[in-house]
Amino acid sequence: MTVFAGIAGEIEAVIGATLTAKLLAARGGTVVFVPKHPKGTILSKIVGPEAVCKLIDAFGVGELHLPMGTARGRGAVRDASVQLFKDGKSLTEVAIKSGVHVRTASRWKKETKAGDIGLGPLFERPFDK
């Protein structure tokens, strides 16, 4: 079962969902360079040299544009906040832990109760449905 969409799904097919999630959490929304040789590179520090070899075979040497999705940034904060609500945390607790205004947390809570926000695939957003 594919967890990711688009280029992230292509990466997942090569190195698996766990390493793809790790890569996107570390570098999502940026461009990484797939090197000729994996040893000592930033990419190999993130996913390991074996996975880098697989990426070289699949994508070749060069730039790889990584989507951000909800791996980093605002989308990640929102998804983490939704999970906190699902875990029974209060509005104030979620706002403080997420670093957002209580009104933002309140809106996310209402959307969650309405079923508008899911915790499904990394790039699934309400407007994609």
C-alpha positions as CSV (number, residue, x, y, z in Angstrom):
1,M,0.0,0.0,0.0
2,T,1.3,3.4,-1.0
3,V,1.3,6.0,1.8
4,F,2.7,8.9,-0.3
5,A,1.6,10.6,-3.5
6,G,3.5,12.1,-6.4
7,I,7.3,12.2,-6.2
8,A,7.2,11.1,-2.6
9,G,5.3,8.0,-3.7
10,E,8.0,7.3,-6.3
11,I,10.7,7.6,-3.6
12,E,8.6,5.4,-1.3
13,A,8.5,2.7,-4.0
14,V,12.3,2.7,-4.0
15,I,13.3,3.1,-0.3
16,G,10.1,2.3,1.6
17,A,7.6,4.4,3.6
18,T,9.7,4.6,6.8
19,L,12.8,6.0,5.1
20,T,10.7,8.3,2.8
21,A,9.0,9.7,5.9
22,K,12.4,10.2,7.6
23,L,13.7,12.0,4.5
24,L,10.7,14.3,4.1
25,A,10.8,15.1,7.8
26,A,14.4,16.1,7.5
27,R,14.4,17.8,4.1
28,G,10.8,18.1,2.9
29,G,10.3,21.3,0.8
30,T,13.9,21.4,-0.3
31,V,16.1,20.1,-3.1
32,V,18.5,17.3,-2.2
33,F,21.3,16.2,-4.4
34,V,21.5,12.5,-5.2
35,P,25.3,11.9,-5.3
36,K,27.4,9.7,-7.5
37,H,28.7,7.9,-4.4
38,P,26.7,7.7,-1.1
39,K,29.5,7.7,1.4
40,G,29.7,10.7,3.7
41,T,26.8,12.6,2.1
42,I,24.0,14.4,3.9
43,L,21.5,12.1,2.1
44,S,23.3,9.0,3.4
45,K,23.2,10.4,6.9
46,I,19.5,10.7,6.7
47,V,18.4,7.4,4.9
48,G,21.6,5.4,4.9
49,P,24.0,4.5,2.1
50,E,22.0,1.4,1.0
51,A,18.9,3.6,0.4
52,V,21.1,6.2,-1.4
53,C,22.3,3.5,-3.8
54,K,18.7,2.6,-4.5
55,L,17.9,6.3,-5.1
56,I,20.9,6.6,-7.5
57,D,19.7,3.6,-9.4
58,A,16.1,4.9,-9.6
59,F,16.6,8.6,-10.2
60,G,20.2,9.0,-11.3
61,V,22.7,11.6,-10.0
62,G,21.3,15.1,-9.6
63,E,18.7,17.2,-7.9
64,L,15.7,15.6,-6.3
65,H,12.9,18.1,-5.4
66,L,11.2,16.9,-2.3
67,P,7.6,18.0,-1.5
68,M,6.9,19.4,1.9
69,G,3.3,18.1,2.4
70,T,2.7,17.6,6.1
71,A,6.2,16.3,6.8
72,R,7.5,19.7,7.9
73,G,6.1,23.2,8.5
74,R,2.5,24.2,9.0
75,G,1.0,21.0,7.7
76,A,3.0,19.0,10.2
77,V,1.9,21.2,13.1
78,R,-1.7,20.9,12.1
79,D,-1.5,17.1,11.8
80,A,0.2,16.9,15.2
81,S,-2.5,19.1,16.7
82,V,-5.2,17.0,15.3
83,Q,-3.6,13.9,16.8
84,L,-3.4,15.7,20.2
85,F,-7.2,16.4,20.0
86,K,-7.8,12.7,19.1
87,D,-5.7,11.8,22.2
88,G,-8.0,13.8,24.4
89,K,-5.9,16.9,25.0
90,S,-7.7,20.2,25.8
91,L,-7.8,23.2,23.5
92,T,-5.3,25.1,25.6
93,E,-2.9,22.2,25.8
94,V,-3.0,21.8,22.0
95,A,-2.4,25.5,21.4
96,I,0.5,25.6,23.8
97,K,2.2,22.3,22.6
98,S,1.6,23.3,18.9
99,G,2.8,26.9,19.2
100,V,-0.4,28.2,17.6
101,H,-3.1,30.7,18.7
102,V,-6.0,29.1,20.6
103,R,-8.3,30.3,17.8
104,T,-6.3,28.3,15.3
105,A,-6.4,25.3,17.5
106,S,-10.1,25.8,18.0
107,R,-10.7,25.9,14.2
108,W,-8.7,22.7,13.8
109,K,-10.7,21.0,16.5
110,K,-14.0,22.0,14.9
111,E,-12.7,20.7,11.5
112,T,-11.6,17.5,13.2
113,K,-15.1,17.0,14.8
114,A,-16.7,17.7,11.4
115,G,-14.5,15.1,9.8
116,D,-12.7,17.5,7.5
117,I,-9.2,16.6,8.6
118,G,-7.9,13.1,8.6
119,L,-4.7,11.6,9.7
120,G,-4.3,9.5,6.6
121,P,-1.6,9.7,4.0
122,L,1.0,12.4,4.4
123,F,-0.2,14.6,1.6
124,E,-4.0,14.1,2.0
125,R,-5.6,17.5,2.6
126,P,-9.4,18.2,2.9
127,F,-9.4,20.0,-0.4
128,D,-8.0,16.9,-2.2
129,K,-11.2,14.9,-1.6
